[in-house]
Amino acid sequence: MKLTLIFLASLYIDIANSQTFDFLNINQVKAMVNSSGDFNWDPSSNFNVGYECPIVGQKYWAPARLWLGGLDAGGQLHVAAQTYRQAGFDFWAGPLTTSSASTNSLTVSQYDRVWKLNKSDIDDFLINLANGNVQNGSFIPAPDLLSWPGNGDISQNYSATLAPFFDADGDGFYNPMSGDYPIIKGDQAIYTIFNDNFSNHQSSLSSAIGAEFHLMAYAYGPCTITSSNDFLNYTTFYNFKIINRSSTTLLNTYASLFNDIDLWAYIDDYVGCDVADHYSYFYDSPTATYNQPAIGIVQLKGPINTTNNIDDNGDGITDEPGENMSMTNFMYFNNSFSNVQPSQSDPSNGVEYYHYMRSLWRDASPLTCGGNGYGGSIPTNFAYSNNTYSNSPCGSGSWVENGIGSDKKSVMSSGPYTLQPGEIVELEYAYILAFDSITNSPLTKLDLAVQNLHSIYNSTLNQCLNTSVKEQNNQMDYLLSPNPTNGQLNIEFNKATTNISIEIIDALGKKLIQQNLKVLNQTTIDVSSLSSGIYFLKLTSEGNSSTKKFIKVF
């Protein structure tokens, strides 16, 4: 009963204090993430920015939002897209039911929030759980860990599984008191769930899709990987899961990322894309003499498409199993100022949003090679692609923006693909800010950072384990290696320690291995029999104790 009361009290406090936004701020970037999926800006006021780098430094206007659009079997267009909420909403907080892709105002209100956790919050919880401090009430986990939205209300036909978590007891229900804990990316993450079918679409004026979206924004803090890849200190990541909760198959589907980034003055934006390395970018005037950065938006994951006869992932193989689409289109448009042609300005309905997602202008004419991309004779999918598009219909020359900049917005897309009922599509993007105060060539530095990111993304990046965990440590200094381990775990003290008790404990607090030694300088423990996962090594000696986490791998 005491544990239940502790859990419920913490949960109610968290609900009362939950907020509709929070900031990634574990590295040199401070980036706002809002409920319902907006990020990098403050929607409470068009004059409040939400992207800052270096942290407590230069602030930038950088709104971003995912768009989705496609056709049903009857040819009817379905679009979920909005820019700054000024025309209304196409997205609302919370999940959709699995039975009818619907929701209600109570659910929208309940989920109109974000959950923010550091990896150290999870590690602290696991360490204290292993030591019994959670069970006896002496340690209260982070509120957002307690209220993590791991499950939907199945009595109301919402999905049983929502936000990812480690299910320690295998019962399918998120319960930290049973050893369950959130699974997050990076060293700090913000999570929110939203949908496009609570009400009529006010922004795109289009038919709803019946899609549920899960956004995990994350970043990496100081560790071995970031120290050797400095660009990660200026990088934030955004992982989307799109779930088609409707019974409609959506054809010719495009998933697009809208951006409006102003680096200096909003009338002086320049944009471009690198087709080969799957990213778009904003930069300031090429002739600027002041130290302004470039911001790149890198696509790291996209829809699976194995039927379009295109080598989507650039590995030299066409339509192999699991082939991941990347950036297939890059388009821009201008703010609707009086001197801007209406055909090249802000979209006002679903058809026009869908045009921009497919590299068409607002009037349905195609993006064309050269100049500003309007009114030419050769259609292309990529605006201002420089010389990075090896099969470009524009030829082998360099196409970059010239002349006076303007207040541009960009749309980078993946498509077309088919979104089946119940299908889950994952997309992931990284935002990298690059400064170059020495040669004033931030685009060159950005390109190097993007290539480095691609080289480590699927390998060493996710092995960044050295978070700032506040492990229990009372005057016991020792090394634990290797970590992760696949069999042998070495313990080495800097001086002889007597009357040592060694315990290996799992995430539920169960003692798996125990040894007692009279004197210890160095020893090795065989943990090869353990399943892969997170464990804790607890040392006790003459009233002092220390608990450290280690990871067992195959």
Number of C-alpha atoms within 10 A of each C-alpha: 6 10 13 11 11 15 21 14 12 19 19 14 12 18 15 9 9 20 14 15 23 21 21 25 21 20 21 23 27 23 28 24 29 24 25 28 25 22 25 25 26 22 19 9 9 12 10 13 19 22 25 21 21 15 16 11 11 13 20 20 23 22 24 23 19 23 23 22 28 24 20 17 10 7 10 12 21 24 28 30 28 27 23 18 14 11 14 15 22 27 29 24 28 29 31 32 21 21 13 13 22 21 23 14 13 10 15 20 12 12 23 21 23 25 24 26 22 26 23 17 20 19 20 21 23 27 28 22 24 25 19 15 15 22 19 13 14 10 14 17 20 18 22 21 22 22 21 23 21 22 18 19 14 12 8 12 16 21 18 16 16 17 20 15 21 17 19 18 13 10 9 15 18 28 22 24 15 18 20 23 24 21 16 21 19 21 23 24 26 26 27 28 28 25 29 30 26 24 15 16 23 18 24 26 20 21 18 22 26 24 26 27 26 22 27 24 29 27 26 29 23 18 15 14 19 17 12 9 15 12 21 27 21 22 24 26 23 22 18 22 17 22 22 24 27 24 15 16 19 24 20 16 25 26 27 27 22 23 24 26 26 24 23 17 13 16 16 16 22 26 26 23 28 22 24 14 20 24 23 26 23 24 23 24 18 15 7 9 10 10 15 20 24 24 26 27 23 25 25 24 20 24 25 22 22 18 12 12 11 15 17 24 21 15 9 10 12 17 18 16 10 10 21 21 25 26 29 21 24 31 28 28 22 21 20 16 11 7 7 14 11 17 18 19 20 21 26 14 18 21 20 20 26 29 19 29 32 29 27 25 27 22 15 15 15 22 26 23 24 21 15 17 24 17 15 14 12 13 20 21 22 29 28 26 25 17 18 18 19 11 9 17 14 19 12 13 13 14 20 17 20 12 10 10 18 18 18 23 25 25 25 32 28 27 24 20 20 19 24 17 16 16 14 17 18 17 24 18 20 22 21 25 27 25 20 16 13 8 11 18 17 23 21 14 18 22 19 13 21 20 13 14 20 16 12 14 12 11 9 10 19 13 13 16 19 14 18 15 17 12 15 16 14 12 9 17 12 15 12 16 14 15 15 20 18 18 15 16 20 15 17 16 15 11 12 10 17 15 13 18 16 19 19 23 22 23 22 20 20 14 15 12 15 14 11 15 13 10 11 16 13 15 11 12 15 13 16 15 9 16 13 14 13 16 24 22 22 22 21 18 17 10 6 12 17 18 23 19 22 20 16 21 15 11
